[in-house]
């Protein structure tokens, strides 16, 4: 399984999936970019996921973008872990 999906945390409330796509496109081909929204309020939950086209691009994105500034906040970029089963 390829590790091409990245977790992006500490996002400003105003960041959109398009914003993530634009930032990550600077280091490679983005196949998907989404900011998770709260179902009740419709507001950003402050994190999202970006999927890169290759594992090498994903690694490069982590190296280049983890700790970088996006709309005034230092973002966290890591390889996404599989979702834990809920109890």
C-alpha positions in Angstrom: 0.0 0.0 0.0 1.3 3.4 -0.9 1.6 6.2 1.7 0.3 9.0 -0.5 -2.4 10.4 1.9 -1.2 13.2 4.2 -2.8 14.6 7.3 -2.6 18.4 7.5 -3.3 19.9 10.9 -3.4 23.2 12.7 -5.3 24.9 9.8 -6.8 28.3 10.1 -10.6 28.2 10.0 -10.6 30.0 6.6 -8.5 27.4 4.8 -10.3 25.5 2.0 -9.5 22.4 0.1 -8.6 24.6 -2.9 -6.1 26.4 -0.6 -4.5 23.1 0.3 -4.4 21.9 -3.3 -2.6 25.2 -4.3 0.0 24.9 -1.6 0.7 21.2 -2.1 0.8 21.5 -5.9 4.1 23.4 -5.5 5.8 20.1 -4.5 3.9 17.6 -6.7 0.7 16.4 -8.3 -2.3 16.6 -5.9 -5.0 14.0 -6.6 -7.3 15.1 -3.7 -7.5 17.8 -1.1 -10.2 18.2 1.5 -10.7 20.2 4.7 -13.0 18.4 7.2 -16.0 20.4 8.3 -18.0 20.1 11.4 -21.5 18.7 10.5 -23.3 20.8 13.2 -21.7 24.2 12.6 -20.4 23.9 9.0 -17.1 25.4 10.2 -13.7 23.9 9.5 -12.5 21.3 12.1 -8.9 22.7 11.7 -7.5 19.8 9.7 -7.7 18.0 6.4 -6.2 15.5 4.1 -4.1 15.8 0.9 -3.4 12.9 -1.4 -0.4 13.1 -3.6 0.1 11.1 -6.8 3.2 9.2 -5.6 4.9 8.2 -2.4 8.0 10.2 -3.3 5.9 13.4 -3.7 4.2 12.7 -0.4 7.5 12.4 1.4 8.7 15.6 -0.3 5.6 17.4 0.8 6.1 16.3 4.4 9.8 17.5 4.3 9.0 20.8 2.6 5.7 21.8 4.1 5.6 20.5 7.7 6.0 23.6 9.9 5.4 26.0 7.0 3.1 29.0 7.3 -0.4 28.9 5.8 -2.6 31.9 6.5 -0.6 32.8 9.6 -0.4 29.3 11.2 2.3 26.8 11.2 0.8 23.7 9.7 1.6 20.1 10.6 2.0 17.7 7.7 2.4 13.9 8.3 1.6 10.7 6.5 -2.0 9.9 7.4 -2.5 6.8 9.7 -5.3 4.4 9.0 -8.5 5.3 10.9 -8.8 3.4 14.2 -12.0 1.3 14.5 -14.5 2.9 16.8 -15.5 1.1 19.9 
